[in-house]
Amino acid sequence: MLNLSHLEHEIIDQYLYDENPSRPWIVGFSGGKDSTLLLQIVWNSLKKIEPALRTRSIYIVCNDTLVENPRIVKFIQKTLDKIQVAALDQELPIIVEQTIPKLNDSFWVRLIGLGYPAPNKFYRWCTERLKINPTTRLIKEKISENGEAIILLGTRSDESSNRAASIKRHEVKGQRLRKHPLPNAYVYTPIKDISTNELWQYLNQVPPPWGGTHKELVTLYRNANSGDCPLVIDDSTPSCGNSRFGCWVCTVVNKDKSMEGLIDNGEEWMQPLADIRNFLIETRDNPEVWREKRRRSGEISDNLWGPYKFETRVEILKRILKAQKVIEQTEGIELITHQEMVLIQYHWFRDCFFKTKVSDIYNRIFKTQIDMSKHDEKFKQEEELLKKSCKEEPKDVQLIQDLLALQKTKTLMIKKRGLQADIDNRLNQYLKELKS
């Protein structure tokens, strides 16, 4: 069996004799093999430290983009629940934290509400909004509370030549920690030199200290012929790639081999998700059919296309809701939330799409009578009142609408923390636009 005692000694040394004993550890956890190995080694190292000396907080951070592969989401949630319960039982200073994107940054609000085209390798608008920003907000919060923070990642040189080059480029010779782009944040990659064969040898022989076995994890990899998406904390971390577990809507890769593998190995209920993903690629790669010629700025160019046509957005929403109707009954999985649909409707009204309503589409598919008229009427009244009030300064309409959208986003999420900062940022942007 792989002997990792040297790594445990190194982690214990870093934990106990760090020059700043108050800075917390933030362990990136995706639920995949690399982050699982990292957490297991950190956990076992902590167990060898006297309870009175376990004073440093350790946050297990898992990012949910809200469009993760549903099969993986179920597995990760079960694992996180076990981790939190076991940490309490074993009196370890481990706290589980899950991050999600802001409502107005969610994949469906951007794609269906605002008409963003499906991402490609040149325009990955999703990575920053769904992955980097949510985790960055949590890291900044911990730095604000403690002055500094150390981020532990399960990146390994053996994963790929690109990963190896990235680790080499950012490491500081003779030092365990490297600087993170965020001020007062540092990165620690204890398992960077462990090979893939050594990793699987260890996980197959050593059960997780939070209980159970790694059998389900191994089965997932075998069935999907895949790898896990790492926790993305900055642009130097690969967001995903090829056949890795990640967002089921990912159109950056040509084929989602992990989802295809799961479907071929008995997860047939995922086929509608694969069909939607393929349709998103179709809409992206054929802009003359699915997208506007005019961009949001009003610019028309032979080489640049604008947002999705309204008909395209409607068609995508229909396909999602039809799939959700089937999958909810068999798997209990929600593909798009009510809050997202409310905000999508808000953006449709801002774009003057009044004829088709989100509630009408939902009601026709689910055979329900959900009434969103109070939202509809309110949006229309806002639009008309703003245009009348800003008759002499029509450019102010956009600013006010953006500020209202920020407020609505915070209200719908029942969490107004950060609202003032968001408003200040938008006002500063507006002032810069006026000066230019």
C-alpha positions as CSV (number, residue, x, y, z in Angstrom):
1,M,0.0,0.0,0.0
2,L,1.1,3.5,-0.7
3,N,2.8,5.0,2.3
4,L,1.8,8.6,2.8
5,S,3.3,9.1,6.2
6,H,5.7,11.7,4.8
7,L,2.8,13.8,3.5
8,E,1.0,13.5,6.9
9,H,4.1,14.7,8.7
10,E,4.4,17.7,6.3
11,I,0.7,18.6,6.7
12,I,1.0,18.3,10.5
13,D,4.1,20.6,10.4
14,Q,2.3,23.1,8.3
15,Y,-0.7,23.1,10.5
16,L,1.1,23.4,13.8
17,Y,4.1,25.6,13.0
18,D,2.7,28.0,10.5
19,E,4.1,31.5,11.0
20,N,0.5,32.7,11.2
21,P,-1.5,30.2,13.3
22,S,-4.8,32.1,12.9
23,R,-5.2,31.8,9.2
24,P,-7.8,29.2,8.3
25,W,-7.4,26.4,5.7
26,I,-9.8,26.3,2.8
27,V,-9.8,22.8,1.2
28,G,-11.2,22.7,-2.3
29,F,-13.5,19.7,-2.6
30,S,-15.2,18.6,-5.8
31,G,-16.1,15.0,-4.7
32,G,-13.7,13.5,-7.2
33,K,-10.7,11.3,-6.7
34,D,-8.1,14.1,-6.3
35,S,-9.9,16.2,-3.8
36,T,-11.1,13.1,-1.9
37,L,-7.5,11.9,-1.5
38,L,-6.5,15.4,-0.4
39,L,-9.2,15.6,2.2
40,Q,-8.5,12.1,3.5
41,I,-4.8,12.8,4.0
42,V,-5.6,16.1,5.7
43,W,-8.2,14.4,7.9
44,N,-5.9,11.6,8.9
45,S,-3.1,14.1,9.7
46,L,-5.5,16.1,11.9
47,K,-6.4,12.9,13.9
48,K,-2.7,12.6,14.8
49,I,-2.7,16.1,16.4
50,E,-3.6,16.5,20.1
51,P,-7.2,17.8,20.3
52,A,-6.1,20.8,22.3
53,L,-3.8,21.9,19.4
54,R,-6.5,21.6,16.7
55,T,-7.2,25.3,16.8
56,R,-7.0,26.2,13.1
57,S,-10.4,26.1,11.3
58,I,-10.6,24.0,8.2
59,Y,-13.3,24.9,5.6
60,I,-14.3,22.2,3.1
61,V,-15.5,24.3,0.2
62,C,-17.6,22.7,-2.6
63,N,-18.9,24.8,-5.5
64,D,-22.3,24.0,-7.1
65,T,-22.8,25.7,-10.4
66,L,-26.5,24.7,-10.3
67,V,-26.0,22.9,-13.6
68,E,-23.7,20.1,-12.3
69,N,-24.2,16.5,-13.5
70,P,-27.3,15.5,-11.3
71,R,-25.9,12.0,-10.7
72,I,-22.7,13.5,-9.3
73,V,-24.6,16.1,-7.3
74,K,-26.4,13.3,-5.4
75,F,-23.2,11.6,-4.6
76,I,-21.4,14.7,-3.5
77,Q,-24.3,15.8,-1.2
78,K,-24.3,12.4,0.5
79,T,-20.5,12.7,1.0
80,L,-20.7,16.3,2.4
81,D,-23.4,15.2,4.9
82,K,-21.2,12.4,6.1
83,I,-18.1,14.7,6.3
84,Q,-19.9,17.2,8.5
85,V,-21.5,14.6,10.8
86,A,-18.1,12.7,11.2
87,A,-16.2,15.9,11.9
88,L,-18.5,16.8,14.7
89,D,-18.4,13.2,16.1
90,Q,-14.5,13.2,15.9
91,E,-14.2,16.7,17.3
92,L,-12.3,18.0,14.3
93,P,-12.4,21.8,13.4
94,I,-13.9,21.0,10.0
95,I,-16.8,23.0,8.5
96,V,-18.5,22.3,5.2
97,E,-19.3,25.3,3.0
98,Q,-21.1,25.2,-0.3
99,T,-21.0,28.1,-2.8
100,I,-23.4,28.8,-5.6
101,P,-23.5,31.6,-8.2
102,K,-25.6,34.7,-7.7
103,L,-29.1,34.3,-9.1
104,N,-28.5,36.9,-11.9
105,D,-25.3,35.0,-12.8
106,S,-26.9,31.6,-13.0
107,F,-26.5,29.7,-16.3
108,W,-30.2,29.7,-17.3
109,V,-30.8,33.4,-16.3
110,R,-27.8,34.4,-18.5
111,L,-28.6,32.0,-21.4
112,I,-32.4,32.2,-21.5
113,G,-33.1,35.5,-19.8
114,L,-30.4,37.6,-21.4
115,G,-29.7,35.5,-24.5
116,Y,-26.0,34.7,-23.9
117,P,-24.9,32.0,-26.5
118,A,-23.8,28.6,-25.2
119,P,-20.1,28.9,-24.2
120,N,-17.2,27.7,-26.4
121,K,-13.5,27.4,-25.8
122,F,-13.0,31.0,-26.9
123,Y,-15.9,32.5,-24.9
124,R,-16.3,30.8,-21.5
125,W,-18.5,33.3,-19.9
126,C,-19.7,30.6,-17.5
127,T,-16.4,29.8,-15.7
128,E,-16.0,33.2,-14.0
129,R,-19.7,33.6,-13.1
130,L,-20.5,30.0,-12.0
131,K,-17.2,28.9,-10.5
132,I,-14.6,31.6,-9.8
133,N,-16.8,34.3,-8.4
134,P,-18.8,32.3,-5.9
135,T,-15.6,30.7,-4.4
136,T,-13.7,34.0,-4.5
137,R,-16.5,35.6,-2.5
138,L,-16.1,33.0,0.2
139,I,-12.3,33.2,0.2
140,K,-12.5,37.0,0.6
141,E,-15.0,36.6,3.4
142,K,-12.5,34.3,5.3
143,I,-9.6,36.6,4.6
144,S,-11.7,39.5,5.9
145,E,-12.4,37.6,9.1
146,N,-8.9,36.3,9.7
147,G,-6.5,38.5,7.8
148,E,-5.1,35.7,5.6
149,A,-6.1,32.2,4.4
150,I,-4.4,29.1,2.9
151,I,-6.2,27.3,0.1
152,L,-5.5,23.6,-0.2
153,L,-6.0,22.1,-3.7
154,G,-5.8,18.5,-5.0
155,T,-4.0,19.4,-8.2
156,R,-1.5,16.8,-9.4
157,S,1.3,17.0,-12.0
158,D,0.3,13.5,-13.2
159,E,-3.2,14.6,-14.2
160,S,-2.0,16.2,-17.5
161,S,1.0,18.0,-19.0
162,N,-0.9,21.3,-18.8
163,R,-1.6,20.7,-15.1
164,A,2.1,19.9,-14.5
165,A,3.2,23.0,-16.3
166,S,0.8,25.1,-14.3
167,I,2.0,23.7,-11.0
168,K,5.6,24.2,-12.0
169,R,5.0,27.8,-13.2
170,H,3.4,28.9,-10.0
171,E,5.4,27.0,-7.4
172,V,8.2,28.7,-5.4
173,K,11.3,26.6,-5.0
174,G,11.9,25.4,-1.5
175,Q,8.5,26.7,-0.2
176,R,5.2,24.8,0.3
177,L,3.0,27.8,-0.3
178,R,2.6,30.0,-3.3
179,K,0.9,33.3,-3.6
180,H,-2.7,33.4,-4.8
181,P,-3.8,36.3,-7.0
182,L,-6.1,37.4,-4.1
183,P,-4.2,39.5,-1.5
184,N,-3.3,37.7,1.6
185,A,-4.2,34.3,0.2
186,Y,-1.8,31.4,-0.3
187,V,-2.1,28.0,-2.2
188,Y,-0.9,24.7,-0.8
189,T,-0.9,21.6,-3.0
190,P,0.3,18.6,-0.9
191,I,-0.5,15.8,-3.3
192,K,1.0,17.4,-6.5
193,D,3.6,14.6,-6.8
194,I,1.3,11.6,-6.3
195,S,0.7,9.5,-9.5
196,T,-2.7,8.4,-10.6
197,N,-1.8,4.8,-10.0
198,E,-0.7,5.6,-6.5
199,L,-3.9,7.5,-5.9
200,W,-6.2,4.7,-6.9
201,Q,-4.1,2.2,-5.0
202,Y,-4.6,4.2,-1.8
203,L,-8.3,4.9,-2.3
204,N,-9.1,1.3,-3.1
205,Q,-7.3,0.1,0.1
206,V,-8.0,2.9,2.7
207,P,-11.6,3.7,3.5
208,P,-12.6,7.3,4.1
209,P,-12.3,8.4,7.7
210,W,-15.8,10.0,7.5
211,G,-17.4,6.6,7.1
212,G,-18.4,4.2,4.3
213,T,-16.2,3.1,1.4
214,H,-14.9,4.5,-1.9
215,K,-16.9,1.9,-3.8
216,E,-19.4,4.4,-5.2
217,L,-16.7,6.8,-6.2
218,V,-14.8,4.1,-8.0
219,T,-18.0,2.9,-9.7
220,L,-18.8,6.4,-10.9
221,Y,-15.4,6.7,-12.5
222,R,-15.6,3.3,-14.1
223,N,-19.1,3.9,-15.5
224,A,-18.3,7.3,-16.8
225,N,-14.7,6.8,-17.9
226,S,-14.1,10.2,-16.5
227,G,-12.3,12.6,-14.1
228,D,-13.5,15.2,-11.7
229,C,-13.6,19.0,-12.3
230,P,-11.3,20.7,-9.8
231,L,-12.5,23.6,-7.6
232,V,-11.8,26.6,-9.8
233,I,-10.3,29.5,-7.8
234,D,-8.7,31.6,-10.6
235,D,-7.8,31.6,-14.3
236,S,-4.8,29.3,-13.7
237,T,-7.0,26.4,-12.6
238,P,-8.5,24.4,-15.5
239,S,-12.3,24.8,-15.4
240,C,-12.8,21.3,-16.7
241,G,-12.2,19.5,-19.9
242,N,-12.8,16.5,-22.2
243,S,-14.5,13.7,-20.3
244,R,-14.5,15.2,-16.8
245,F,-17.4,15.3,-14.4
246,G,-18.8,18.8,-14.4
247,C,-21.7,20.8,-15.8
248,W,-24.1,18.7,-17.8
249,V,-24.8,21.7,-20.0
250,C,-21.0,22.1,-20.9
251,T,-20.7,23.0,-24.6
252,V,-16.9,23.8,-24.4
253,V,-16.1,20.1,-25.3
254,N,-17.4,18.4,-28.5
255,K,-18.6,15.3,-26.6
256,D,-19.5,14.8,-23.0
257,K,-17.9,11.4,-22.6
258,S,-18.7,11.2,-18.9
259,M,-22.5,11.7,-19.4
260,E,-22.4,9.3,-22.4
261,G,-20.7,6.7,-20.2
262,L,-23.2,7.0,-17.5
263,I,-26.1,6.7,-19.9
264,D,-24.5,3.6,-21.5
265,N,-24.1,2.1,-18.0
266,G,-27.7,2.3,-16.9
267,E,-28.4,6.0,-16.3
268,E,-30.9,6.3,-19.2
269,W,-32.9,9.1,-17.5
270,M,-30.0,11.4,-18.4
271,Q,-30.6,11.1,-22.2
272,P,-32.9,14.2,-22.2
273,L,-30.1,16.2,-20.6
274,A,-27.7,15.0,-23.3
275,D,-30.2,16.0,-26.0
276,I,-30.6,19.5,-24.5
277,R,-26.8,19.9,-24.4
278,N,-26.5,18.9,-28.1
279,F,-29.3,21.4,-28.9
280,L,-27.3,24.2,-27.2
281,I,-24.3,23.3,-29.4
282,E,-26.6,23.6,-32.5
283,T,-27.9,27.0,-31.4
284,R,-24.3,28.3,-30.8
285,D,-22.8,26.9,-34.0
286,N,-25.6,28.2,-36.3
287,P,-26.0,31.8,-35.4
288,E,-27.7,32.8,-38.6
289,V,-30.7,30.6,-37.5
290,W,-30.7,31.1,-33.7
291,R,-29.2,34.5,-32.9
292,E,-29.9,38.2,-33.5
293,K,-27.7,40.1,-35.9
294,R,-27.8,43.2,-33.7
295,R,-25.8,43.1,-30.5
296,R,-27.1,44.5,-27.2
297,S,-25.0,47.7,-27.8
298,G,-26.9,48.3,-31.0
299,E,-23.8,47.4,-33.1
300,I,-24.3,45.4,-36.3
301,S,-21.2,43.6,-37.7
302,D,-20.6,41.0,-40.4
303,N,-18.3,39.1,-38.0
304,L,-20.2,39.4,-34.7
305,W,-23.5,38.0,-33.7
306,G,-25.8,39.3,-30.9
307,P,-27.8,37.4,-28.3
308,Y,-30.2,34.5,-28.9
309,K,-33.4,35.4,-30.6
310,F,-36.4,35.5,-28.4
311,E,-37.8,32.4,-30.2
312,T,-34.5,30.5,-29.4
313,R,-34.8,31.4,-25.7
314,V,-38.4,30.2,-25.6
315,E,-37.5,26.9,-27.3
316,I,-34.6,26.2,-24.9
317,L,-36.9,26.9,-21.9
318,K,-39.5,24.5,-23.3
319,R,-37.0,21.7,-23.7
320,I,-35.7,22.2,-20.2
321,L,-39.2,22.1,-18.7
322,K,-40.2,19.1,-20.7
323,A,-37.2,17.2,-19.5
324,Q,-37.7,18.4,-15.9
325,K,-41.3,17.1,-16.0
326,V,-40.1,13.6,-16.7
327,I,-37.0,13.6,-14.5
328,E,-38.7,15.1,-11.5
329,Q,-41.2,12.2,-11.4
330,T,-38.5,9.5,-11.6
331,E,-35.4,11.1,-10.0
332,G,-36.7,14.1,-8.0
333,I,-34.3,16.4,-9.9
334,E,-35.0,20.1,-10.6
335,L,-33.2,21.5,-13.7
336,I,-34.3,25.1,-13.4
337,T,-35.6,26.9,-10.2
338,H,-38.7,29.0,-9.8
339,Q,-36.5,31.9,-8.8
340,E,-34.6,31.6,-12.1
341,M,-37.8,31.6,-14.0
342,V,-39.0,34.8,-12.3
343,L,-35.8,36.6,-13.1
344,I,-35.9,35.2,-16.7
345,Q,-39.4,36.8,-17.1
346,Y,-38.0,40.0,-15.7
347,H,-35.3,40.1,-18.3
348,W,-37.7,39.2,-21.1
349,F,-39.8,42.2,-20.2
350,R,-36.8,44.4,-20.1
351,D,-36.1,43.2,-23.7
352,C,-39.7,44.1,-24.6
353,F,-40.7,40.4,-24.9
354,F,-44.3,40.7,-23.7
355,K,-46.2,38.2,-25.9
356,T,-44.9,35.0,-24.5
357,K,-44.7,34.5,-20.7
358,V,-42.6,32.1,-18.7
359,S,-45.7,31.1,-16.7
360,D,-47.7,30.3,-19.8
361,I,-44.9,27.9,-21.0
362,Y,-44.7,26.3,-17.6
363,N,-48.4,25.9,-17.2
364,R,-48.8,24.3,-20.7
365,I,-46.1,21.7,-20.0
366,F,-46.9,20.9,-16.4
367,K,-50.7,21.3,-16.7
368,T,-50.8,23.7,-13.8
369,Q,-52.2,27.2,-13.2
370,I,-49.2,29.0,-11.7
371,D,-50.0,32.8,-11.7
372,M,-47.1,35.1,-12.3
373,S,-49.4,38.0,-13.4
374,K,-48.5,40.1,-10.3
375,H,-44.8,40.0,-11.5
376,D,-45.8,40.6,-15.1
377,E,-47.9,43.6,-14.4
378,K,-45.3,45.1,-12.0
379,F,-42.6,44.7,-14.7
380,K,-44.8,46.4,-17.3
381,Q,-45.6,49.3,-15.0
382,E,-41.9,49.8,-14.1
383,E,-41.0,49.8,-17.8
384,E,-43.6,52.4,-18.7
385,L,-42.9,54.6,-15.7
386,L,-39.2,54.6,-16.2
387,K,-39.5,55.6,-19.9
388,K,-41.9,58.5,-18.9
389,S,-39.7,59.7,-16.1
390,C,-36.5,59.5,-18.1
391,K,-37.9,61.1,-21.3
392,E,-35.2,63.8,-21.2
393,E,-32.4,61.4,-20.2
394,P,-33.3,58.1,-21.9
395,K,-29.8,56.6,-21.2
396,D,-30.6,56.6,-17.5
397,V,-33.3,54.0,-18.1
398,Q,-30.7,51.2,-18.5
399,L,-28.9,52.3,-15.3
400,I,-32.1,52.3,-13.2
401,Q,-33.1,48.9,-14.7
402,D,-29.7,47.4,-13.8
403,L,-30.0,48.7,-10.2
404,L,-33.5,47.3,-9.9
405,A,-32.2,43.9,-11.2
406,L,-29.6,43.9,-8.5
407,Q,-32.2,44.6,-5.8
408,K,-34.5,41.9,-7.2
409,T,-31.7,39.4,-7.3
410,K,-30.9,39.9,-3.7
411,T,-34.6,39.9,-2.7
412,L,-35.3,36.6,-4.6
413,M,-32.3,35.0,-2.9
414,I,-33.6,36.3,0.5
415,K,-30.0,37.5,1.1
416,K,-29.3,41.2,0.8
417,R,-25.7,41.1,2.0
418,G,-23.5,42.8,-0.5
419,L,-26.3,44.7,-2.2
420,Q,-24.8,48.1,-1.4
421,A,-21.4,47.1,-2.8
422,D,-23.0,45.8,-6.0
423,I,-25.0,49.1,-6.3
424,D,-21.8,51.2,-5.7
425,N,-19.9,49.2,-8.4
426,R,-22.7,49.8,-10.9
427,L,-22.9,53.5,-10.2
428,N,-19.1,53.8,-10.5
429,Q,-19.3,52.0,-13.8
430,Y,-22.0,54.5,-15.0
431,L,-19.9,57.5,-14.0
432,K,-17.0,56.2,-16.0
433,E,-19.2,55.7,-19.0
434,L,-20.4,59.3,-18.7
435,K,-16.8,60.6,-18.5
436,S,-15.8,58.6,-21.6
